[in-house]
Amino acid sequence: MSLPKAELHIHLEGTLSPEQYLFFAQRNNIHVPYSNVDEVKKDLYSFSDLSSFIAAYKKVSQELCTEADFYDLTFAYLKKAHSQGVLHTEIFFDFQCSSYRGIAPSALINGMHQAYVDALAQFNITASSILSILRDSSEEDAFKAYDLLRIYKDNIVGIGLASIEKGNPPSKFERVFARAREDGYHLTAHAGEEVGSDYIRQAITQLHVERIDHGISCMRDPLLVHTLAATQLPLTVCPLSNVALGNVSCLETHPIRAMFDAGLMVTINSDDPAFFDGYIADNYIALGQSSIFSCAELVTCARNSFLASFCSIEAKKRYLAQLDEYCYQHECLGS
């Protein structure tokens, strides 16, 4: 789907395909017990819930070692996103997973940044980075990662909270996010993906986030829904991801329709597309083909994605103008 849009919930390591896994392993002389893509898919790209997915995700990302690896992975995602109508994207990266393996911060940051520069020149797509704080790590580890990346502040637009949600409440990292807020970063947090609405409330009231990633459990809490609707705090929803991880049984029962009807600022994203067999356009198409959203409602979600981004006001106006022009040329989409 070429509808202009922004992607705000995408994990760099979650774009690493089985083919890329084998390529990076060979390039870095890392022995892996797989001879073909099918074997990789069967063993590493199979999971039953968020915890088993995170374990697979971390294992796959171990093949990323050099600046060239991070460049190639980032550029490949940006090329794919451009082909699907993405004008701007904000990419989560898991520096802690890399640092535990002794990967220098410069390899990751410089590789991603150069990919942004080249993709802008070739595809006119813009991108920025969000540091993921791994919630299943300690506060001490989070501060350590944060401090190591302070010299790259100009290359990082925001701080996020991700990984295994159960037993790792947002309040655990309140001091880390307070530091980030003081330092001028934008703030977002995964919350309400596999647990109840309390974690969403914590992310809002204790971390003071500007966006909620996932947030699907909010519909169990009418008062929270009212607050989210009144404040228009954006939610970066990932429908195919939620189905793949068993957080909802199927797309038809996903709460995204109810969230939209309640007046929440819903955006559509892919999360970890190499694992969930669905990039951002696949999520849009699935919602349309399932009659969950009309074409005009998908346009509203695309509009929300630009408004919810961490872009400047001027950039948002430019992207929205491109969306309006697209809608004018494709009258069937409405506006």
C-alpha positions in Angstrom: 0.0 0.0 0.0 1.6 3.2 -1.2 -0.5 5.5 1.1 1.9 8.0 2.6 2.5 7.2 6.3 5.0 7.2 9.1 6.2 4.1 11.0 6.7 4.8 14.7 7.0 1.4 16.2 9.7 -0.7 14.5 12.7 -2.5 16.1 15.8 -2.5 14.0 16.8 -6.0 15.1 13.2 -7.1 14.4 13.8 -6.5 10.7 16.6 -9.0 10.4 15.3 -11.8 8.1 16.5 -15.4 8.1 18.4 -14.6 4.8 20.2 -11.7 6.5 20.9 -13.8 9.6 22.9 -16.3 7.4 24.6 -13.6 5.5 25.8 -11.7 8.5 26.9 -15.0 10.2 29.0 -15.9 7.1 30.5 -12.4 6.8 31.5 -12.3 10.4 32.8 -15.9 10.4 30.3 -17.0 13.0 29.5 -20.7 12.9 25.8 -21.4 13.0 24.2 -24.9 13.0 22.0 -24.1 9.9 22.6 -24.8 6.2 19.6 -23.0 4.8 16.9 -20.5 5.4 14.2 -23.1 6.2 16.3 -24.4 9.0 16.7 -20.9 10.4 13.0 -20.2 10.2 12.1 -23.4 11.9 14.4 -23.0 14.8 14.9 -19.3 15.4 11.7 -17.7 14.0 9.3 -19.8 15.9 7.8 -18.7 19.2 4.6 -19.0 21.3 4.5 -15.8 23.4 6.4 -12.6 24.1 9.0 -14.2 26.3 10.0 -16.9 23.7 10.0 -14.3 21.0 12.4 -12.1 22.9 14.7 -15.0 23.4 14.7 -15.7 19.6 15.1 -12.1 18.8 18.2 -11.7 21.0 19.7 -14.9 19.6 19.2 -13.7 16.0 20.7 -10.3 16.7 24.0 -11.8 17.8 25.1 -12.0 14.2 25.2 -8.1 14.1 28.8 -7.2 14.9 30.2 -4.4 12.7 29.2 -0.9 11.6 28.7 -2.4 8.1 26.2 -4.9 9.5 24.1 -2.2 11.2 24.4 0.0 8.1 23.2 -2.8 5.8 20.3 -3.9 8.1 19.1 -0.3 8.5 19.4 0.6 4.8 17.5 -2.6 3.8 14.6 -1.7 6.2 14.5 1.9 4.9 14.4 0.7 1.3 11.6 -1.7 2.1 9.7 1.0 4.1 10.0 3.5 1.2 8.5 0.9 -1.2 5.5 0.7 1.2 4.8 4.4 1.3 6.7 5.3 4.5 7.9 8.9 4.4 9.3 9.0 7.9 10.2 6.4 10.5 11.5 6.3 14.1 13.5 3.2 14.8 14.0 1.5 18.1 17.5 0.0 18.6 18.6 -2.3 21.4 22.0 -1.1 22.4 22.1 -3.1 25.6 21.9 -6.4 23.6 24.9 -5.2 21.6 26.9 -3.9 24.5 26.6 -7.1 26.4 28.4 -8.7 23.4 31.2 -6.1 23.4 29.9 -4.2 20.4 31.1 -0.5 20.4 28.4 2.1 20.5 30.0 3.8 17.4 29.4 0.7 15.3 25.7 0.8 15.9 25.1 4.6 15.9 27.4 5.3 12.9 26.0 2.5 10.9 22.5 3.5 11.4 23.2 7.2 10.8 25.0 6.6 7.5 22.1 4.5 6.4 19.7 7.4 7.2 21.9 9.8 5.2 22.0 7.5 2.1 18.3 6.6 2.3 17.4 10.2 2.4 19.5 10.9 -0.7 18.2 7.9 -2.6 14.6 7.5 -1.4 13.7 10.9 0.3 12.7 9.0 3.4 13.7 10.4 6.8 14.5 8.5 9.9 15.5 8.9 13.5 16.6 6.6 16.3 15.0 5.7 19.7 17.1 4.0 22.3 15.2 1.0 23.8 15.7 0.5 27.5 15.3 -3.2 28.2 12.9 -3.5 31.0 14.1 -7.0 31.9 17.5 -5.5 32.7 18.3 -3.6 35.9 18.1 0.1 36.5 21.9 0.2 36.8 22.3 -1.5 33.4 19.8 1.0 31.9 21.8 4.0 33.3 25.0 2.5 32.0 23.7 2.1 28.5 22.2 5.6 28.6 25.5 7.2 29.8 27.5 5.4 27.1 25.3 6.9 24.4 25.3 10.5 25.8 28.0 11.5 23.3 25.7 10.5 20.5 22.7 12.6 21.7 22.4 14.4 18.4 21.8 11.0 16.7 19.0 9.9 19.1 15.6 11.5 19.1 14.1 9.6 22.0 14.2 7.0 24.8 11.8 4.0 24.9 11.0 1.1 27.1 10.7 -2.4 25.6 11.2 -6.2 26.1 9.4 -8.5 28.5 6.5 -6.7 30.2 5.4 -9.1 32.9 7.0 -8.3 36.2 8.9 -5.3 34.8 6.6 -2.2 35.4 7.5 1.2 34.0 8.0 2.5 37.5 11.2 0.4 37.7 12.8 3.0 35.3 11.3 6.2 36.6 14.7 7.7 37.4 16.1 6.8 34.0 13.3 8.5 32.2 13.5 11.5 34.5 17.1 11.9 33.4 16.2 11.5 29.8 13.4 14.1 30.1 15.8 16.6 31.7 18.2 15.9 28.8 15.6 16.8 26.3 14.8 13.4 24.8 11.3 12.5 23.6 9.8 9.6 25.6 7.8 6.6 24.8 7.2 3.2 26.4 5.8 -0.2 25.5 2.9 -0.8 27.9 -0.4 -2.7 27.9 0.8 -5.3 25.4 0.6 -8.4 27.5 -0.5 -7.0 30.9 -3.3 -4.8 32.1 -3.9 -1.1 32.0 -1.9 -0.3 35.1 1.3 -0.3 33.2 -0.1 2.2 30.8 -1.1 4.5 33.7 2.4 4.1 35.1 4.1 5.0 31.8 1.9 8.2 31.6 2.0 9.4 35.2 5.5 8.2 36.3 7.5 8.2 33.1 5.6 11.1 31.5 5.8 9.5 28.0 4.5 11.2 24.9 3.5 8.0 23.2 2.4 4.5 24.3 3.6 1.6 22.3 0.9 -1.1 21.9 -1.5 0.0 24.6 -4.1 -2.5 23.6 -5.2 -3.4 27.2 -6.4 0.2 27.7 -9.9 -0.9 26.5 -10.3 -2.8 29.8 -10.2 0.5 31.7 -13.0 3.0 30.7 -11.5 5.9 32.8 -8.1 5.4 31.0 -9.8 5.3 27.6 -11.4 8.7 28.5 -8.1 10.1 29.5 -6.4 8.9 26.3 -9.2 10.3 24.2 -9.1 13.6 25.9 -5.3 14.0 25.8 -4.9 12.4 22.3 -1.8 10.6 23.6 -0.8 8.5 20.6 -0.8 4.7 20.6 1.5 2.9 18.2 -0.5 -0.3 17.6 0.9 -3.3 15.9 -2.0 -5.6 14.9 -0.2 -8.5 13.2 2.4 -8.6 16.0 -0.3 -8.9 18.6 -1.9 -11.8 16.8 1.4 -13.5 16.2 2.3 -13.4 19.9 -1.1 -14.5 21.0 -2.0 -11.3 22.8 -5.2 -11.3 20.7 -6.7 -14.4 19.1 -7.2 -13.1 15.6 -7.3 -9.8 13.7 -11.1 -9.7 13.8 -11.1 -9.6 17.7 -8.2 -7.0 17.9 -9.3 -4.0 20.0 -7.9 -1.5 17.5 -11.4 -1.0 16.1 -12.8 -0.2 19.5 -9.8 2.0 20.2 -10.5 4.0 17.0 -14.2 4.3 17.7 -13.4 5.6 21.2 -11.6 8.5 19.7 -8.0 7.4 20.5 -5.1 8.5 18.4 -4.4 5.2 16.8 -1.4 4.6 14.5 -0.6 1.4 12.6 2.9 -0.2 12.7 4.7 -3.5 12.2 6.9 -3.9 15.3 9.2 -6.8 14.2 8.2 -7.6 10.6 10.8 -10.2 9.9 9.4 -12.3 12.7 5.7 -11.6 12.2 5.6 -11.9 8.4 4.2 -8.4 8.0 5.7 -5.0 7.3 3.7 -1.9 7.8 1.8 -2.0 4.5 0.8 -5.6 5.3 -0.8 -4.4 8.5 -2.7 -1.7 6.7 -3.8 -4.1 4.0 -4.9 -6.8 6.5 -7.0 -4.2 8.4 -8.6 -3.1 5.2 -9.2 -6.6 3.8 -10.7 -7.7 7.1 -13.2 -4.8 6.9 -11.9 -3.6 10.2 -11.1 -0.2 8.7 -12.4 1.6 5.6 -10.0 3.2 3.3 -10.9 6.6 4.7 -10.2 5.4 8.2 -6.8 4.0 7.2 -6.1 7.5 5.9 -7.0 8.9 9.3 -4.5 6.4 10.9 -1.8 7.5 8.4 -2.6 11.1 9.3 -2.3 10.2 13.0 1.2 8.7 12.4 2.6 12.0 11.2 0.9 14.0 14.0 2.3 11.5 16.6 5.8 11.5 15.3 8.7 13.3 17.0 9.2 15.5 13.9 9.3 19.2 13.8 6.1 21.1 13.1 7.4 22.1 9.7 8.2 18.5 8.8 4.7 17.3 10.0 3.1 19.9 7.8 5.2 18.8 4.8 4.2 15.1 5.3 0.6 15.9 5.8 0.6 17.9 2.6 2.0 14.9 0.7 -0.8 12.7 2.3 -3.5 15.2 1.2 -2.1 15.3 -2.3 -2.1 11.5 -2.5 -5.7 11.4 -1.3 -6.7 14.0 -3.8 -5.2 11.9 -6.6 -6.9 8.7 -5.3 -10.4 9.9 -4.6 -11.5 6.5 -3.5 -9.5 6.9 -0.3 -11.4 9.8 1.0 -9.8 12.3 3.3 
